[in-house]
Amino acid sequence: MVSSDFNREDIEIAVLRAVIELGEKADIKEIYQRISSHLPKLSQQEVDKVVRWGKESLVQKDELRFNPLGSYDITDSGKLRVKQSSQT
């Protein structure tokens, strides 16, 4: 799996925040680049796993949506989750 310093919540929030920072819409390469700054302890191989797993999980939860143009858009529920995570 991924470094034990991070849990599922950390990973999902990092992916959502990356998309928000990129204008609420981002292609996968942009997300990979941002994740490294949110989770600096991860190796490149771990970043690849994190982004792949995180985006799939978030799409299933309807917090991230794949756009037919090749980008990922954050949904209202994804924005709400990030907001709630900032309040804890």
GIHUHU-V131988 format. One record per backbone hydrogen bond with DSSP energy under -0.5 kcal/mol. NH is the residue of the N-H (numbers start at 1). CO is the residue of the C=O. Records with the same first field share a line. If there is no record, write none. Layout:
NH: CO / CO
This chain:
6: 3
11: 7
12: 8
13: 9
14: 10
15: 11
16: 12
17: 13
18: 14
19: 15
20: 16
21: 17
22: 18
23: 20
24: 19
25: 19
26: 72
28: 70
31: 27
32: 28
33: 29
34: 30
35: 31
36: 32
37: 33 / 34
38: 34
39: 35
42: 39
47: 43
48: 44
49: 45
50: 46
51: 47
52: 48
53: 49
54: 50
55: 51
56: 52
57: 53
58: 54
59: 55
60: 56
61: 57
62: 59
63: 58
64: 58
65: 73
67: 71
70: 67
72: 26
73: 65
74: 24
75: 63
79: 75
80: 76
81: 77
82: 78
83: 79
84: 80
85: 81
86: 82
87: 83 / 84
88: 85
